[in-house]
Amino acid sequence: MNIKIVKLFTILLLLLFLNGCSFSKNIIQSIAQTNSAIEINKYKNEITSSLLKYKKKLDLRNPNSFNKTLSKDIVYQIETNQNYINILQDNNKLKAYDEYLFYAFSKEHIENRNDFLIIGLYKLIYKAYSLEDNHKFTALEHNKYELSKLYKYLQVLRWKIRTQKNISGKYLFNTWQNNWQLELLQKDKSDLNIIKNLEYIKTNKETIFSPSNFSFELLLSGILLNVEYTLRKIDIEPYTMSISAVKSFVFIL
């Protein structure tokens, strides 16, 4: 074999050996990042699937609080990762998720309140996961700020959905409550003996010991958990808000 070729081959082997550690490390890091991106995509799909289930349950539980004509479009928008629905409210076309969530939790009378909550939450997810771009090859391409904000907002939403009432003292969203509890809100509670005369108690459809409906809570908690997994994949430690911070949070137009 030609001596020059042997020398060249030897030098190449030496260079590969010297650079082998860093070369292998870069490959391993790249593979890890790509695998994380695949995992994040799985979390994203689970989140949108849970949101669709949540919408269906919310509309069934609050049948007079959503636009039947718009419902299929909202579902299609979520299923196809699009963002084209913008509701007109108070002569303004709403585009940002904060605007939708402001109306979703307004104490004033709001037509189709469910739609504001679902669209607002979807727009929040859409921006956090950049759903318009389905070609992210590494976890580092995801928006850390928006994903952290989504995690924060979900904690607020979970609390507000459970507790917020309108100016008439009615819950904005019926989710966890039993029917007799909702009925009791409309009665004079100075005499608690009235409970036994409530329709759902009197007809034995429910009792005061009937468990609350936790299915809504489970779906929201599942979404929150998938966002938490996502944050860990991009090296962010999820931050749990204090009760006082959650209670004092308000959505502003």
HELIX and SHEET records of a PDB file:
HELIX    1   1 ILE A    3  ARG A   61  1                                  59    
HELIX    2   2 LYS A   68  GLU A   79  1                                  12    
HELIX    3   3 TYR A   97  ALA A  104  1                                   8    
HELIX    4   4 ARG A  113  ALA A  128  1                                  16    
HELIX    5   5 ALA A  139  GLU A  141  5                                   3    
HELIX    6   6 LYS A  144  THR A  163  1                                  20    
HELIX    7   7 ASN A  179  LEU A  185  1                                   7    
HELIX    8   8 LEU A  192  ASN A  197  5                                   6    
HELIX    9   9 GLU A  199  LYS A  202  1                                   4    
HELIX   10  10 SER A  215  LYS A  233  1                                  19    
HELIX   11  11 ILE A  243  SER A  248  1                                   6    
SHEET    1   A 2 LEU A  88  GLN A  89  0                                        
SHEET    2   A 2 ASN A  92  LYS A  93 -1                                        
END                                                                             
